[in-house]
Amino acid sequence: MFTKGQLIFAGFFVVAFIILMIWSYRKDIISHQKHYKNTALKVGFWMVVAIVLFSAIRIYSKS
C-alpha cells in the first residue's frame, strides 16, 4: 500500500514531531504553571455541569 520511502518518511516525521512536542512543552512548563493555575479543576467542574444539564434536559423532554 505504501512505498518503503513513504514509510521511512512517516517514521522520521513521527519521531521528529514527538521530540519537538516534548521540547516545546518543557520550554513552556514554567509559563503554564504560572498562568494556568487550577485550569483542570475549572474545566472538570464545567464538564460536570454540562453533563448534568444535558441529562436534565433529556429526562425533562421525555416526559
HTML snippet that shows the backbone in 3Dmol.js (N, CA, C, O; Angstrom):
<script src="https://3Dmol.org/build/3Dmol-min.js"></script>
<div id="view" style="width:600px;height:400px;position:relative"></div>
<script>
const pdb = `
ATOM      1  N   MET A   1       0.828  -1.179   0.000  1.00  0.00           N
ATOM      2  CA  MET A   1       0.000   0.000   0.000  1.00  0.00           C
ATOM      3  C   MET A   1       0.883   1.256   0.000  1.00  0.00           C
ATOM      4  O   MET A   1       0.651   2.172  -0.790  1.00  0.00           O
ATOM      5  N   PHE A   2       1.888   1.305   0.876  1.00  0.00           N
ATOM      6  CA  PHE A   2       2.814   2.438   0.902  1.00  0.00           C
ATOM      7  C   PHE A   2       4.172   1.964   0.411  1.00  0.00           C
ATOM      8  O   PHE A   2       4.532   0.799   0.582  1.00  0.00           O
ATOM      9  N   THR A   3       4.914   2.863  -0.193  1.00  0.00           N
ATOM     10  CA  THR A   3       6.260   2.507  -0.616  1.00  0.00           C
ATOM     11  C   THR A   3       7.196   2.549   0.584  1.00  0.00           C
ATOM     12  O   THR A   3       6.863   3.110   1.628  1.00  0.00           O
ATOM     13  N   LYS A   4       8.357   1.955   0.423  1.00  0.00           N
ATOM     14  CA  LYS A   4       9.331   1.933   1.518  1.00  0.00           C
ATOM     15  C   LYS A   4       9.759   3.357   1.897  1.00  0.00           C
ATOM     16  O   LYS A   4       9.945   3.665   3.075  1.00  0.00           O
ATOM     17  N   GLY A   5       9.912   4.209   0.897  1.00  0.00           N
ATOM     18  CA  GLY A   5      10.294   5.602   1.146  1.00  0.00           C
ATOM     19  C   GLY A   5       9.241   6.352   1.947  1.00  0.00           C
ATOM     20  O   GLY A   5       9.575   7.144   2.828  1.00  0.00           O
ATOM     21  N   GLN A   6       7.967   6.103   1.644  1.00  0.00           N
ATOM     22  CA  GLN A   6       6.890   6.770   2.386  1.00  0.00           C
ATOM     23  C   GLN A   6       6.866   6.321   3.841  1.00  0.00           C
ATOM     24  O   GLN A   6       6.657   7.132   4.744  1.00  0.00           O
ATOM     25  N   LEU A   7       7.080   5.033   4.064  1.00  0.00           N
ATOM     26  CA  LEU A   7       7.110   4.528   5.443  1.00  0.00           C
ATOM     27  C   LEU A   7       8.292   5.088   6.225  1.00  0.00           C
ATOM     28  O   LEU A   7       8.157   5.416   7.404  1.00  0.00           O
ATOM     29  N   ILE A   8       9.444   5.199   5.580  1.00  0.00           N
ATOM     30  CA  ILE A   8      10.607   5.791   6.250  1.00  0.00           C
ATOM     31  C   ILE A   8      10.331   7.247   6.579  1.00  0.00           C
ATOM     32  O   ILE A   8      10.622   7.693   7.688  1.00  0.00           O
ATOM     33  N   PHE A   9       9.776   7.995   5.635  1.00  0.00           N
ATOM     34  CA  PHE A   9       9.437   9.396   5.881  1.00  0.00           C
ATOM     35  C   PHE A   9       8.443   9.516   7.036  1.00  0.00           C
ATOM     36  O   PHE A   9       8.614  10.367   7.908  1.00  0.00           O
ATOM     37  N   ALA A  10       7.417   8.682   7.051  1.00  0.00           N
ATOM     38  CA  ALA A  10       6.423   8.729   8.119  1.00  0.00           C
ATOM     39  C   ALA A  10       7.072   8.443   9.467  1.00  0.00           C
ATOM     40  O   ALA A  10       6.754   9.099  10.459  1.00  0.00           O
ATOM     41  N   GLY A  11       7.966   7.483   9.513  1.00  0.00           N
ATOM     42  CA  GLY A  11       8.659   7.165  10.763  1.00  0.00           C
ATOM     43  C   GLY A  11       9.482   8.338  11.265  1.00  0.00           C
ATOM     44  O   GLY A  11       9.409   8.694  12.442  1.00  0.00           O
ATOM     45  N   PHE A  12      10.273   8.945  10.369  1.00  0.00           N
ATOM     46  CA  PHE A  12      11.067  10.111  10.758  1.00  0.00           C
ATOM     47  C   PHE A  12      10.173  11.268  11.192  1.00  0.00           C
ATOM     48  O   PHE A  12      10.480  11.968  12.157  1.00  0.00           O
ATOM     49  N   PHE A  13       9.079  11.464  10.484  1.00  0.00           N
ATOM     50  CA  PHE A  13       8.165  12.552  10.818  1.00  0.00           C
ATOM     51  C   PHE A  13       7.578  12.366  12.211  1.00  0.00           C
ATOM     52  O   PHE A  13       7.529  13.316  12.993  1.00  0.00           O
ATOM     53  N   VAL A  14       7.133  11.155  12.530  1.00  0.00           N
ATOM     54  CA  VAL A  14       6.535  10.885  13.839  1.00  0.00           C
ATOM     55  C   VAL A  14       7.565  11.102  14.946  1.00  0.00           C
ATOM     56  O   VAL A  14       7.261  11.731  15.960  1.00  0.00           O
ATOM     57  N   VAL A  15       8.767  10.593  14.759  1.00  0.00           N
ATOM     58  CA  VAL A  15       9.816  10.752  15.776  1.00  0.00           C
ATOM     59  C   VAL A  15      10.149  12.231  15.958  1.00  0.00           C
ATOM     60  O   VAL A  15      10.239  12.701  17.093  1.00  0.00           O
ATOM     61  N   ALA A  16      10.334  12.973  14.870  1.00  0.00           N
ATOM     62  CA  ALA A  16      10.650  14.394  14.953  1.00  0.00           C
ATOM     63  C   ALA A  16       9.512  15.174  15.612  1.00  0.00           C
ATOM     64  O   ALA A  16       9.760  16.067  16.422  1.00  0.00           O
ATOM     65  N   PHE A  17       8.280  14.845  15.271  1.00  0.00           N
ATOM     66  CA  PHE A  17       7.132  15.538  15.849  1.00  0.00           C
ATOM     67  C   PHE A  17       7.076  15.327  17.365  1.00  0.00           C
ATOM     68  O   PHE A  17       6.851  16.277  18.115  1.00  0.00           O
ATOM     69  N   ILE A  18       7.276  14.105  17.808  1.00  0.00           N
ATOM     70  CA  ILE A  18       7.243  13.811  19.243  1.00  0.00           C
ATOM     71  C   ILE A  18       8.369  14.542  19.964  1.00  0.00           C
ATOM     72  O   ILE A  18       8.152  15.111  21.034  1.00  0.00           O
ATOM     73  N   ILE A  19       9.564  14.532  19.391  1.00  0.00           N
ATOM     74  CA  ILE A  19      10.698  15.230  20.018  1.00  0.00           C
ATOM     75  C   ILE A  19      10.422  16.723  20.118  1.00  0.00           C
ATOM     76  O   ILE A  19      10.686  17.330  21.156  1.00  0.00           O
ATOM     77  N   LEU A  20       9.896  17.323  19.057  1.00  0.00           N
ATOM     78  CA  LEU A  20       9.599  18.760  19.084  1.00  0.00           C
ATOM     79  C   LEU A  20       8.488  19.096  20.082  1.00  0.00           C
ATOM     80  O   LEU A  20       8.541  20.141  20.730  1.00  0.00           O
ATOM     81  N   MET A  21       7.496  18.236  20.212  1.00  0.00           N
ATOM     82  CA  MET A  21       6.423  18.477  21.183  1.00  0.00           C
ATOM     83  C   MET A  21       6.966  18.429  22.615  1.00  0.00           C
ATOM     84  O   MET A  21       6.615  19.276  23.437  1.00  0.00           O
ATOM     85  N   ILE A  22       7.815  17.452  22.917  1.00  0.00           N
ATOM     86  CA  ILE A  22       8.410  17.356  24.249  1.00  0.00           C
ATOM     87  C   ILE A  22       9.281  18.576  24.526  1.00  0.00           C
ATOM     88  O   ILE A  22       9.214  19.154  25.610  1.00  0.00           O
ATOM     89  N   TRP A  23      10.092  18.966  23.557  1.00  0.00           N
ATOM     90  CA  TRP A  23      10.959  20.129  23.724  1.00  0.00           C
ATOM     91  C   TRP A  23      10.136  21.403  23.963  1.00  0.00           C
ATOM     92  O   TRP A  23      10.473  22.210  24.829  1.00  0.00           O
ATOM     93  N   SER A  24       9.071  21.575  23.201  1.00  0.00           N
ATOM     94  CA  SER A  24       8.223  22.756  23.334  1.00  0.00           C
ATOM     95  C   SER A  24       7.529  22.783  24.696  1.00  0.00           C
ATOM     96  O   SER A  24       7.458  23.833  25.334  1.00  0.00           O
ATOM     97  N   TYR A  25       7.019  21.636  25.143  1.00  0.00           N
ATOM     98  CA  TYR A  25       6.335  21.588  26.429  1.00  0.00           C
ATOM     99  C   TYR A  25       7.304  21.900  27.561  1.00  0.00           C
ATOM    100  O   TYR A  25       6.964  22.657  28.470  1.00  0.00           O
ATOM    101  N   ARG A  26       8.504  21.330  27.522  1.00  0.00           N
ATOM    102  CA  ARG A  26       9.484  21.603  28.585  1.00  0.00           C
ATOM    103  C   ARG A  26       9.892  23.064  28.596  1.00  0.00           C
ATOM    104  O   ARG A  26      10.163  23.624  29.659  1.00  0.00           O
ATOM    105  N   LYS A  27       9.938  23.681  27.440  1.00  0.00           N
ATOM    106  CA  LYS A  27      10.301  25.087  27.342  1.00  0.00           C
ATOM    107  C   LYS A  27       9.234  25.980  27.992  1.00  0.00           C
ATOM    108  O   LYS A  27       9.562  27.001  28.596  1.00  0.00           O
ATOM    109  N   ASP A  28       7.967  25.595  27.868  1.00  0.00           N
ATOM    110  CA  ASP A  28       6.856  26.420  28.350  1.00  0.00           C
ATOM    111  C   ASP A  28       6.297  25.982  29.700  1.00  0.00           C
ATOM    112  O   ASP A  28       5.304  26.556  30.146  1.00  0.00           O
ATOM    113  N   ILE A  29       6.883  25.002  30.365  1.00  0.00           N
ATOM    114  CA  ILE A  29       6.275  24.453  31.581  1.00  0.00           C
ATOM    115  C   ILE A  29       6.183  25.496  32.705  1.00  0.00           C
ATOM    116  O   ILE A  29       5.207  25.500  33.455  1.00  0.00           O
ATOM    117  N   ILE A  30       7.166  26.361  32.829  1.00  0.00           N
ATOM    118  CA  ILE A  30       7.129  27.397  33.880  1.00  0.00           C
ATOM    119  C   ILE A  30       6.012  28.388  33.599  1.00  0.00           C
ATOM    120  O   ILE A  30       5.296  28.797  34.513  1.00  0.00           O
ATOM    121  N   SER A  31       5.860  28.774  32.339  1.00  0.00           N
ATOM    122  CA  SER A  31       4.790  29.694  31.955  1.00  0.00           C
ATOM    123  C   SER A  31       3.425  29.070  32.208  1.00  0.00           C
ATOM    124  O   SER A  31       2.515  29.751  32.681  1.00  0.00           O
ATOM    125  N   HIS A  32       3.267  27.779  31.899  1.00  0.00           N
ATOM    126  CA  HIS A  32       1.993  27.099  32.117  1.00  0.00           C
ATOM    127  C   HIS A  32       1.640  27.054  33.593  1.00  0.00           C
ATOM    128  O   HIS A  32       0.484  27.270  33.956  1.00  0.00           O
ATOM    129  N   GLN A  33       2.612  26.779  34.448  1.00  0.00           N
ATOM    130  CA  GLN A  33       2.340  26.714  35.883  1.00  0.00           C
ATOM    131  C   GLN A  33       1.954  28.078  36.430  1.00  0.00           C
ATOM    132  O   GLN A  33       1.171  28.163  37.376  1.00  0.00           O
ATOM    133  N   LYS A  34       2.487  29.141  35.856  1.00  0.00           N
ATOM    134  CA  LYS A  34       2.202  30.495  36.322  1.00  0.00           C
ATOM    135  C   LYS A  34       0.834  30.989  35.859  1.00  0.00           C
ATOM    136  O   LYS A  34       0.086  31.566  36.648  1.00  0.00           O
ATOM    137  N   HIS A  35       0.503  30.770  34.603  1.00  0.00           N
ATOM    138  CA  HIS A  35      -0.696  31.374  34.008  1.00  0.00           C
ATOM    139  C   HIS A  35      -1.932  30.482  34.030  1.00  0.00           C
ATOM    140  O   HIS A  35      -3.046  30.985  33.883  1.00  0.00           O
ATOM    141  N   TYR A  36      -1.770  29.196  34.207  1.00  0.00           N
ATOM    142  CA  TYR A  36      -2.904  28.278  34.099  1.00  0.00           C
ATOM    143  C   TYR A  36      -3.134  27.486  35.372  1.00  0.00           C
ATOM    144  O   TYR A  36      -3.345  26.274  35.324  1.00  0.00           O
ATOM    145  N   LYS A  37      -3.095  28.168  36.518  1.00  0.00           N
ATOM    146  CA  LYS A  37      -3.348  27.501  37.795  1.00  0.00           C
ATOM    147  C   LYS A  37      -4.804  27.065  37.877  1.00  0.00           C
ATOM    148  O   LYS A  37      -5.699  27.809  37.475  1.00  0.00           O
ATOM    149  N   ASN A  38      -5.044  25.870  38.392  1.00  0.00           N
ATOM    150  CA  ASN A  38      -6.379  25.311  38.631  1.00  0.00           C
ATOM    151  C   ASN A  38      -7.227  25.203  37.360  1.00  0.00           C
ATOM    152  O   ASN A  38      -8.453  25.128  37.450  1.00  0.00           O
ATOM    153  N   THR A  39      -6.610  25.195  36.202  1.00  0.00           N
ATOM    154  CA  THR A  39      -7.378  25.099  34.964  1.00  0.00           C
ATOM    155  C   THR A  39      -8.088  23.756  34.866  1.00  0.00           C
ATOM    156  O   THR A  39      -9.246  23.699  34.452  1.00  0.00           O
ATOM    157  N   ALA A  40      -7.411  22.675  35.241  1.00  0.00           N
ATOM    158  CA  ALA A  40      -8.023  21.342  35.160  1.00  0.00           C
ATOM    159  C   ALA A  40      -9.255  21.272  36.064  1.00  0.00           C
ATOM    160  O   ALA A  40     -10.259  20.664  35.693  1.00  0.00           O
ATOM    161  N   LEU A  41      -9.185  21.881  37.233  1.00  0.00           N
ATOM    162  CA  LEU A  41     -10.319  21.895  38.155  1.00  0.00           C
ATOM    163  C   LEU A  41     -11.502  22.652  37.553  1.00  0.00           C
ATOM    164  O   LEU A  41     -12.643  22.199  37.641  1.00  0.00           O
ATOM    165  N   LYS A  42     -11.231  23.788  36.950  1.00  0.00           N
ATOM    166  CA  LYS A  42     -12.300  24.588  36.339  1.00  0.00           C
ATOM    167  C   LYS A  42     -12.940  23.852  35.155  1.00  0.00           C
ATOM    168  O   LYS A  42     -14.164  23.828  35.026  1.00  0.00           O
ATOM    169  N   VAL A  43     -12.123  23.264  34.309  1.00  0.00           N
ATOM    170  CA  VAL A  43     -12.645  22.539  33.156  1.00  0.00           C
ATOM    171  C   VAL A  43     -13.473  21.345  33.616  1.00  0.00           C
ATOM    172  O   VAL A  43     -14.550  21.088  33.080  1.00  0.00           O
ATOM    173  N   GLY A  44     -12.966  20.611  34.617  1.00  0.00           N
ATOM    174  CA  GLY A  44     -13.703  19.471  35.149  1.00  0.00           C
ATOM    175  C   GLY A  44     -15.047  19.884  35.724  1.00  0.00           C
ATOM    176  O   GLY A  44     -16.051  19.207  35.504  1.00  0.00           O
ATOM    177  N   PHE A  45     -15.074  20.984  36.457  1.00  0.00           N
ATOM    178  CA  PHE A  45     -16.326  21.479  37.042  1.00  0.00           C
ATOM    179  C   PHE A  45     -17.353  21.788  35.957  1.00  0.00           C
ATOM    180  O   PHE A  45     -18.508  21.377  36.064  1.00  0.00           O
ATOM    181  N   TRP A  46     -16.941  22.510  34.912  1.00  0.00           N
ATOM    182  CA  TRP A  46     -17.883  22.886  33.863  1.00  0.00           C
ATOM    183  C   TRP A  46     -18.311  21.692  33.014  1.00  0.00           C
ATOM    184  O   TRP A  46     -19.412  21.688  32.463  1.00  0.00           O
ATOM    185  N   MET A  47     -17.446  20.675  32.904  1.00  0.00           N
ATOM    186  CA  MET A  47     -17.858  19.451  32.210  1.00  0.00           C
ATOM    187  C   MET A  47     -18.958  18.738  32.989  1.00  0.00           C
ATOM    188  O   MET A  47     -19.925  18.256  32.399  1.00  0.00           O
ATOM    189  N   VAL A  48     -18.815  18.670  34.306  1.00  0.00           N
ATOM    190  CA  VAL A  48     -19.843  18.042  35.142  1.00  0.00           C
ATOM    191  C   VAL A  48     -21.143  18.830  35.048  1.00  0.00           C
ATOM    192  O   VAL A  48     -22.219  18.240  34.947  1.00  0.00           O
ATOM    193  N   VAL A  49     -21.055  20.155  35.079  1.00  0.00           N
ATOM    194  CA  VAL A  49     -22.251  20.992  34.963  1.00  0.00           C
ATOM    195  C   VAL A  49     -22.949  20.736  33.624  1.00  0.00           C
ATOM    196  O   VAL A  49     -24.172  20.607  33.581  1.00  0.00           O
ATOM    197  N   ALA A  50     -22.180  20.663  32.531  1.00  0.00           N
ATOM    198  CA  ALA A  50     -22.774  20.427  31.214  1.00  0.00           C
ATOM    199  C   ALA A  50     -23.445  19.063  31.151  1.00  0.00           C
ATOM    200  O   ALA A  50     -24.536  18.938  30.596  1.00  0.00           O
ATOM    201  N   ILE A  51     -22.808  18.038  31.711  1.00  0.00           N
ATOM    202  CA  ILE A  51     -23.396  16.696  31.697  1.00  0.00           C
ATOM    203  C   ILE A  51     -24.694  16.671  32.492  1.00  0.00           C
ATOM    204  O   ILE A  51     -25.674  16.066  32.057  1.00  0.00           O
ATOM    205  N   VAL A  52     -24.711  17.317  33.643  1.00  0.00           N
ATOM    206  CA  VAL A  52     -25.927  17.360  34.461  1.00  0.00           C
ATOM    207  C   VAL A  52     -27.038  18.101  33.724  1.00  0.00           C
ATOM    208  O   VAL A  52     -28.188  17.662  33.730  1.00  0.00           O
ATOM    209  N   LEU A  53     -26.701  19.220  33.090  1.00  0.00           N
ATOM    210  CA  LEU A  53     -27.718  19.975  32.350  1.00  0.00           C
ATOM    211  C   LEU A  53     -28.273  19.167  31.173  1.00  0.00           C
ATOM    212  O   LEU A  53     -29.486  19.126  30.966  1.00  0.00           O
ATOM    213  N   PHE A  54     -27.393  18.529  30.408  1.00  0.00           N
ATOM    214  CA  PHE A  54     -27.865  17.731  29.282  1.00  0.00           C
ATOM    215  C   PHE A  54     -28.718  16.559  29.751  1.00  0.00           C
ATOM    216  O   PHE A  54     -29.714  16.215  29.115  1.00  0.00           O
ATOM    217  N   SER A  55     -28.327  15.950  30.861  1.00  0.00           N
ATOM    218  CA  SER A  55     -29.121  14.846  31.401  1.00  0.00           C
ATOM    219  C   SER A  55     -30.490  15.330  31.861  1.00  0.00           C
ATOM    220  O   SER A  55     -31.498  14.664  31.625  1.00  0.00           O
ATOM    221  N   ALA A  56     -30.530  16.492  32.518  1.00  0.00           N
ATOM    222  CA  ALA A  56     -31.799  17.051  32.975  1.00  0.00           C
ATOM    223  C   ALA A  56     -32.706  17.391  31.797  1.00  0.00           C
ATOM    224  O   ALA A  56     -33.909  17.133  31.844  1.00  0.00           O
ATOM    225  N   ILE A  57     -32.139  17.965  30.750  1.00  0.00           N
ATOM    226  CA  ILE A  57     -32.929  18.302  29.555  1.00  0.00           C
ATOM    227  C   ILE A  57     -33.467  17.040  28.915  1.00  0.00           C
ATOM    228  O   ILE A  57     -34.622  17.003  28.490  1.00  0.00           O
ATOM    229  N   ARG A  58     -32.650  16.009  28.841  1.00  0.00           N
ATOM    230  CA  ARG A  58     -33.086  14.742  28.239  1.00  0.00           C
ATOM    231  C   ARG A  58     -34.210  14.110  29.054  1.00  0.00           C
ATOM    232  O   ARG A  58     -35.205  13.655  28.490  1.00  0.00           O
ATOM    233  N   ILE A  59     -34.058  14.080  30.366  1.00  0.00           N
ATOM    234  CA  ILE A  59     -35.087  13.497  31.223  1.00  0.00           C
ATOM    235  C   ILE A  59     -36.382  14.311  31.149  1.00  0.00           C
ATOM    236  O   ILE A  59     -37.473  13.747  31.072  1.00  0.00           O
ATOM    237  N   TYR A  60     -36.252  15.635  31.174  1.00  0.00           N
ATOM    238  CA  TYR A  60     -37.426  16.506  31.135  1.00  0.00           C
ATOM    239  C   TYR A  60     -38.154  16.407  29.802  1.00  0.00           C
ATOM    240  O   TYR A  60     -39.384  16.436  29.761  1.00  0.00           O
ATOM    241  N   SER A  61     -37.392  16.288  28.698  1.00  0.00           N
ATOM    242  CA  SER A  61     -38.035  16.257  27.385  1.00  0.00           C
ATOM    243  C   SER A  61     -38.723  14.922  27.102  1.00  0.00           C
ATOM    244  O   SER A  61     -39.588  14.859  26.229  1.00  0.00           O
ATOM    245  N   LYS A  62     -38.364  13.859  27.812  1.00  0.00           N
ATOM    246  CA  LYS A  62     -39.016  12.562  27.615  1.00  0.00           C
ATOM    247  C   LYS A  62     -40.437  12.554  28.174  1.00  0.00           C
ATOM    248  O   LYS A  62     -41.327  11.911  27.617  1.00  0.00           O
ATOM    249  N   SER A  63     -40.643  13.271  29.276  1.00  0.00           N
ATOM    250  CA  SER A  63     -41.973  13.216  29.906  1.00  0.00           C
ATOM    251  C   SER A  63     -42.891  14.330  29.458  1.00  0.00           C
ATOM    252  O   SER A  63     -44.035  14.405  29.906  1.00  0.00           O
TER     253      SER A  63
END
`;
const viewer = $3Dmol.createViewer("view");
viewer.addModel(pdb, "pdb");
viewer.setStyle({}, {cartoon: {color: "spectrum"}});
viewer.zoomTo();
viewer.render();
</script>
